[in-house]
Amino acid sequence: MRNPRRGRTKRRIPAFTPCGYCFQEWATVWDHIRPVVQGGSLRDPANLYPSCKRCNAMLSDKLFKDLDEKRQFVRDTLIARGEWK
């Protein structure tokens, strides 16, 4: 789907895709594995990872060495908040 305001193609997240970080919610947004403000690609599909809005907001523009470190950060944060199921 083409986003006319931004002039780029918007990839849809397949229905019933779980969040790749917490696995507790459905993914509704794409997270940039390497944040765009940290030099990550905006358009490269390899830089996109399915996420729920909560996890995407939690990760914000933080930079991690790998995907496992990002998942651990989310898990630790949710445990500290008492939201880990």
Buried (B, 14 or more C-beta within 10 A) or exposed (E): EEEEEEEEEEEEBEEEEBBBBBBBBEBBBBBBBBBEEEEBEEEEEEBBBBBBEBBBEBBEEEEBEEEEEBBEBBBEBBEEEEEEE
